[in-house]
Amino acid sequence: MDTKPRYHGYVSLQRRGLVALPAEVRQRMHLDEPGAQLEVTEREDGVLELRAALPVPAEQAWFWTQSWQEREREVEVHVAAGELTIHDDVTDFLAHVDDVADGSADSDSDSE
């Protein structure tokens, strides 16, 4: 893994604490998008860390909660292991959802 910084250089700190990041860095890190922010961390060793942070719309905040992200990771494990069921139509899918909700779904259902 290449741990070499992608950009190294100097930027000027302007009078009111403003810093202009190089255009190539702003574009690569998507900091040229509306609402982009930088997270600033001051470390004990004197290093200032800047991390790109893009805002999440309020109506999508649920997706980024810790509990939801844990469930997303669980699903990724099942999908990678091929533990999934493919339904040919909506009616079949909804019947399967009802079975899962009732606890009557066959754990050894056909995987495709």
C-alpha positions as a Markdown table, in Angstrom:
| # | Residue | x | y | z |
|---|---|---|---|---|
| 1 | Met | 0.0 | 0.0 | 0.0 |
| 2 | Asp | 1.4 | 3.4 | -1.0 |
| 3 | Thr | 1.3 | 5.7 | 2.1 |
| 4 | Lys | 3.1 | 8.5 | 0.3 |
| 5 | Pro | 1.1 | 11.8 | 0.4 |
| 6 | Arg | -0.6 | 12.6 | -2.9 |
| 7 | Tyr | 0.1 | 16.3 | -2.4 |
| 8 | His | 2.8 | 18.1 | -0.5 |
| 9 | Gly | 3.3 | 21.8 | -0.6 |
| 10 | Tyr | 2.7 | 25.0 | 1.2 |
| 11 | Val | -0.3 | 27.3 | 1.4 |
| 12 | Ser | -0.5 | 30.8 | 2.9 |
| 13 | Leu | -2.6 | 31.5 | 5.9 |
| 14 | Gln | -4.4 | 34.7 | 5.2 |
| 15 | Arg | -5.2 | 37.4 | 7.7 |
| 16 | Arg | -8.6 | 36.0 | 9.0 |
| 17 | Gly | -7.3 | 32.5 | 9.1 |
| 18 | Leu | -8.4 | 31.6 | 5.5 |
| 19 | Val | -6.5 | 28.9 | 3.7 |
| 20 | Ala | -6.8 | 28.2 | 0.0 |
| 21 | Leu | -6.3 | 24.6 | -0.9 |
| 22 | Pro | -4.8 | 23.8 | -4.4 |
| 23 | Ala | -7.4 | 23.2 | -7.0 |
| 24 | Glu | -6.2 | 19.7 | -7.8 |
| 25 | Val | -6.7 | 18.7 | -4.1 |
| 26 | Arg | -10.2 | 20.3 | -3.9 |
| 27 | Gln | -11.3 | 18.5 | -7.0 |
| 28 | Arg | -9.9 | 15.1 | -6.1 |
| 29 | Met | -11.4 | 15.3 | -2.6 |
| 30 | His | -14.7 | 16.7 | -3.9 |
| 31 | Leu | -14.2 | 19.8 | -1.8 |
| 32 | Asp | -15.4 | 21.9 | -4.7 |
| 33 | Glu | -19.0 | 20.6 | -4.2 |
| 34 | Pro | -21.6 | 22.8 | -2.5 |
| 35 | Gly | -21.6 | 22.4 | 1.3 |
| 36 | Ala | -18.2 | 20.7 | 1.5 |
| 37 | Gln | -16.4 | 21.1 | 4.8 |
| 38 | Leu | -13.1 | 20.2 | 6.4 |
| 39 | Glu | -12.9 | 18.5 | 9.7 |
| 40 | Val | -9.9 | 19.9 | 11.7 |
| 41 | Thr | -8.1 | 17.9 | 14.3 |
| 42 | Glu | -5.3 | 19.4 | 16.4 |
| 43 | Arg | -3.1 | 16.5 | 17.6 |
| 44 | Glu | -0.9 | 16.6 | 20.7 |
| 45 | Asp | 2.2 | 16.4 | 18.5 |
| 46 | Gly | 1.4 | 19.8 | 16.9 |
| 47 | Val | 0.1 | 18.3 | 13.6 |
| 48 | Leu | -3.2 | 19.8 | 12.2 |
| 49 | Glu | -5.2 | 17.1 | 10.3 |
| 50 | Leu | -7.7 | 18.1 | 7.7 |
| 51 | Arg | -10.3 | 15.6 | 6.5 |
| 52 | Ala | -12.8 | 16.2 | 3.8 |
| 53 | Ala | -16.4 | 16.1 | 5.0 |
| 54 | Leu | -19.4 | 16.3 | 2.7 |
| 55 | Pro | -22.7 | 17.0 | 4.3 |
| 56 | Val | -25.5 | 14.4 | 4.4 |
| 57 | Pro | -29.0 | 15.6 | 3.5 |
| 58 | Ala | -31.3 | 15.3 | 6.6 |
| 59 | Glu | -33.6 | 12.9 | 4.8 |
| 60 | Gln | -30.7 | 10.5 | 4.3 |
| 61 | Ala | -29.1 | 10.7 | 7.8 |
| 62 | Trp | -30.8 | 7.4 | 8.9 |
| 63 | Phe | -28.6 | 5.5 | 6.4 |
| 64 | Trp | -25.4 | 6.7 | 8.1 |
| 65 | Thr | -26.3 | 5.8 | 11.7 |
| 66 | Gln | -24.0 | 3.3 | 13.3 |
| 67 | Ser | -26.8 | 0.7 | 13.7 |
| 68 | Trp | -27.8 | 0.9 | 10.0 |
| 69 | Gln | -24.2 | 0.8 | 8.8 |
| 70 | Glu | -23.6 | -2.4 | 10.9 |
| 71 | Arg | -26.6 | -4.0 | 9.2 |
| 72 | Glu | -25.2 | -2.9 | 5.8 |
| 73 | Arg | -21.9 | -4.6 | 6.6 |
| 74 | Glu | -23.8 | -7.8 | 7.6 |
| 75 | Val | -25.6 | -7.8 | 4.3 |
| 76 | Glu | -22.4 | -7.4 | 2.4 |
| 77 | Val | -21.0 | -10.5 | 4.1 |
| 78 | His | -24.1 | -12.5 | 3.2 |
| 79 | Val | -24.0 | -11.3 | -0.4 |
| 80 | Ala | -20.3 | -12.1 | -0.7 |
| 81 | Ala | -20.9 | -15.6 | 0.6 |
| 82 | Gly | -23.7 | -16.1 | -2.0 |
| 83 | Glu | -26.3 | -16.3 | 0.7 |
| 84 | Leu | -29.2 | -14.6 | -1.1 |
| 85 | Thr | -32.4 | -15.5 | -2.8 |
| 86 | Ile | -33.4 | -14.1 | -6.2 |
| 87 | His | -37.2 | -13.7 | -6.8 |
| 88 | Asp | -38.7 | -13.8 | -10.3 |
| 89 | Asp | -41.6 | -11.5 | -9.4 |
| 90 | Val | -42.9 | -9.1 | -6.8 |
| 91 | Thr | -45.6 | -11.4 | -5.5 |
| 92 | Asp | -43.0 | -14.1 | -4.8 |
| 93 | Phe | -40.7 | -11.5 | -3.1 |
| 94 | Leu | -43.6 | -10.2 | -0.9 |
| 95 | Ala | -44.5 | -13.7 | 0.1 |
| 96 | His | -40.9 | -14.3 | 1.1 |
| 97 | Val | -40.9 | -11.0 | 3.1 |
| 98 | Asp | -44.0 | -12.1 | 5.0 |
| 99 | Asp | -42.5 | -15.5 | 5.7 |
| 100 | Val | -39.3 | -13.9 | 7.1 |
| 101 | Ala | -41.5 | -11.5 | 9.2 |
| 102 | Asp | -43.5 | -14.5 | 10.6 |
| 103 | Gly | -40.3 | -16.5 | 11.2 |
| 104 | Ser | -41.5 | -19.3 | 8.8 |
| 105 | Ala | -38.9 | -18.6 | 6.1 |
| 106 | Asp | -36.8 | -21.7 | 5.1 |
| 107 | Ser | -33.2 | -20.9 | 6.1 |
| 108 | Asp | -32.1 | -23.2 | 3.3 |
| 109 | Ser | -33.9 | -21.4 | 0.5 |
| 110 | Asp | -32.7 | -21.7 | -3.0 |
| 111 | Ser | -29.8 | -19.4 | -3.8 |
| 112 | Glu | -29.0 | -18.4 | -7.3 |
